[in-house]
Amino acid sequence: MKQIEVQIMQQSYLLGCPEGREARLLEAVERVDTAMTRIRDAGKVRSRERIAVLTALNIAFDLADREANDLSAAAQAAAAEHAQQPPADPPEHQQQIAALLQRLDDALGGTPQNP
């Protein structure tokens, strides 16, 4: 595990990072720093702890919202695909349909009639 020193709101943190994931961690640090700075600069909250909690909640809400949108889009795509394909009859229904068709053929004299 690699260690990277980062700055968030002008404070240094030493973070552990899996090898090869440094760029992803630095993107996350930038996102957190930007969000915390935005809250601090709005002037309503001064405590670093409260700023961190509000930032975490905002990021978690955005993530949950994005996940809900992704699930909704996937459900709509699945519904559209399902609507394009007629549902398959279970084997017992296929047998019943075959039996009914045979009875109809027998009742009509064994020869299928076209309207």
CYANA upper distance limits for C-alpha pairs under 8 A (distance plus 0.5 A):
  1 MET  CA     16 GLY  CA      6.71
  1 MET  CA     17 CYS  CA      6.15
  1 MET  CA     18 PRO  CA      5.41
  1 MET  CA     19 GLU  CA      6.64
  2 LYS  CA     16 GLY  CA      6.20
  2 LYS  CA     17 CYS  CA      5.61
  2 LYS  CA     18 PRO  CA      6.50
  2 LYS  CA     19 GLU  CA      6.60
  3 GLN  CA     14 LEU  CA      6.91
  3 GLN  CA     15 LEU  CA      5.93
  3 GLN  CA     16 GLY  CA      4.97
  3 GLN  CA     17 CYS  CA      6.34
  4 ILE  CA     14 LEU  CA      6.13
  4 ILE  CA     15 LEU  CA      5.78
  4 ILE  CA     16 GLY  CA      6.91
  4 ILE  CA     17 CYS  CA      7.49
  4 ILE  CA     22 GLU  CA      8.47
  5 GLU  CA     12 SER  CA      7.11
  5 GLU  CA     13 TYR  CA      6.08
  5 GLU  CA     14 LEU  CA      4.89
  5 GLU  CA     15 LEU  CA      6.72
  6 VAL  CA     12 SER  CA      6.09
  6 VAL  CA     13 TYR  CA      5.85
  6 VAL  CA     14 LEU  CA      6.92
  6 VAL  CA     15 LEU  CA      7.92
  6 VAL  CA     26 LEU  CA      8.40
  6 VAL  CA     29 VAL  CA      7.89
  7 GLN  CA     11 GLN  CA      5.75
  7 GLN  CA     12 SER  CA      5.01
  7 GLN  CA     13 TYR  CA      6.70
  7 GLN  CA     29 VAL  CA      8.38
  7 GLN  CA     33 ASP  CA      8.32
  8 ILE  CA     12 SER  CA      7.03
  8 ILE  CA     13 TYR  CA      8.01
  8 ILE  CA     29 VAL  CA      7.54
  8 ILE  CA     30 GLU  CA      8.39
  8 ILE  CA     32 VAL  CA      7.90
  8 ILE  CA     33 ASP  CA      5.41
  9 MET  CA     33 ASP  CA      6.41
  9 MET  CA     36 MET  CA      7.60
  9 MET  CA     37 THR  CA      6.85
 17 CYS  CA     21 ARG  CA      7.08
 17 CYS  CA     22 GLU  CA      6.94
 17 CYS  CA     25 LEU  CA      7.70
 18 PRO  CA     22 GLU  CA      7.86
 21 ARG  CA     25 LEU  CA      6.84
 22 GLU  CA     26 LEU  CA      6.63
 23 ALA  CA     27 GLU  CA      6.72
 24 ARG  CA     28 ALA  CA      6.83
 25 LEU  CA     29 VAL  CA      6.67
 26 LEU  CA     30 GLU  CA      6.64
 27 GLU  CA     31 ARG  CA      6.73
 28 ALA  CA     32 VAL  CA      6.69
 29 VAL  CA     33 ASP  CA      6.47
 30 GLU  CA     34 THR  CA      6.50
 31 ARG  CA     35 ALA  CA      6.66
 32 VAL  CA     36 MET  CA      6.51
 32 VAL  CA     55 THR  CA      7.58
 33 ASP  CA     37 THR  CA      6.47
 34 THR  CA     38 ARG  CA      6.59
 35 ALA  CA     39 ILE  CA      6.87
 35 ALA  CA     55 THR  CA      6.53
 36 MET  CA     40 ARG  CA      6.63
 36 MET  CA     51 ILE  CA      6.46
 36 MET  CA     52 ALA  CA      6.99
 36 MET  CA     55 THR  CA      6.31
 37 THR  CA     41 ASP  CA      6.40
 38 ARG  CA     42 ALA  CA      6.70
 39 ILE  CA     43 GLY  CA      7.71
 39 ILE  CA     44 LYS  CA      8.15
 39 ILE  CA     45 VAL  CA      7.50
 39 ILE  CA     51 ILE  CA      6.95
 39 ILE  CA     55 THR  CA      8.12
 40 ARG  CA     44 LYS  CA      7.71
 40 ARG  CA     45 VAL  CA      6.48
 40 ARG  CA     46 ARG  CA      6.78
 40 ARG  CA     51 ILE  CA      7.19
 45 VAL  CA     50 ARG  CA      7.52
 45 VAL  CA     51 ILE  CA      7.01
 46 ARG  CA     50 ARG  CA      8.08
 46 ARG  CA     51 ILE  CA      7.68
 47 SER  CA     51 ILE  CA      6.72
 48 ARG  CA     52 ALA  CA      6.60
 49 GLU  CA     53 VAL  CA      6.77
 50 ARG  CA     54 LEU  CA      6.58
 51 ILE  CA     55 THR  CA      6.52
 52 ALA  CA     56 ALA  CA      6.59
 53 VAL  CA     57 LEU  CA      6.66
 54 LEU  CA     58 ASN  CA      6.62
 55 THR  CA     59 ILE  CA      6.64
 56 ALA  CA     60 ALA  CA      6.49
 57 LEU  CA     61 PHE  CA      6.47
 58 ASN  CA     62 ASP  CA      6.65
 59 ILE  CA     63 LEU  CA      6.63
 60 ALA  CA     64 ALA  CA      6.60
 61 PHE  CA     65 ASP  CA      6.50
 62 ASP  CA     66 ARG  CA      6.60
 63 LEU  CA     67 GLU  CA      6.63
 64 ALA  CA     68 ALA  CA      6.58
 65 ASP  CA     69 ASN  CA      6.70
 66 ARG  CA     70 ASP  CA      6.65
 67 GLU  CA     71 LEU  CA      6.63
 68 ALA  CA     72 SER  CA      6.57
 69 ASN  CA     73 ALA  CA      6.59
 70 ASP  CA     74 ALA  CA      6.63
 71 LEU  CA     75 ALA  CA      6.56
 72 SER  CA     76 GLN  CA      6.63
 73 ALA  CA     77 ALA  CA      6.64
 74 ALA  CA     78 ALA  CA      6.61
 75 ALA  CA     79 ALA  CA      6.54
 76 GLN  CA     80 ALA  CA      6.58
 77 ALA  CA     81 GLU  CA      6.66
 78 ALA  CA     82 HIS  CA      6.50
 79 ALA  CA     83 ALA  CA      6.51
 80 ALA  CA     84 GLN  CA      6.94
 81 GLU  CA     85 GLN  CA      7.25
 82 HIS  CA     86 PRO  CA      8.03
 82 HIS  CA     87 PRO  CA      8.44
 89 ASP  CA     93 HIS  CA      6.37
 89 ASP  CA     94 GLN  CA      6.69
 90 PRO  CA     94 GLN  CA      6.93
 91 PRO  CA     95 GLN  CA      6.78
 92 GLU  CA     96 GLN  CA      6.78
 93 HIS  CA     97 ILE  CA      6.55
 94 GLN  CA     98 ALA  CA      6.62
 95 GLN  CA     99 ALA  CA      6.64
 96 GLN  CA    100 LEU  CA      6.65
 97 ILE  CA    101 LEU  CA      6.61
 98 ALA  CA    102 GLN  CA      6.66
 99 ALA  CA    103 ARG  CA      6.74
100 LEU  CA    104 LEU  CA      6.65
101 LEU  CA    105 ASP  CA      6.60
102 GLN  CA    106 ASP  CA      6.60
103 ARG  CA    107 ALA  CA      6.54
104 LEU  CA    108 LEU  CA      6.55
105 ASP  CA    109 GLY  CA      6.72
105 ASP  CA    110 GLY  CA      5.07
105 ASP  CA    111 THR  CA      6.52
105 ASP  CA    112 PRO  CA      6.46
106 ASP  CA    110 GLY  CA      5.21
106 ASP  CA    111 THR  CA      8.40
108 LEU  CA    112 PRO  CA      7.71
108 LEU  CA    113 GLN  CA      8.20
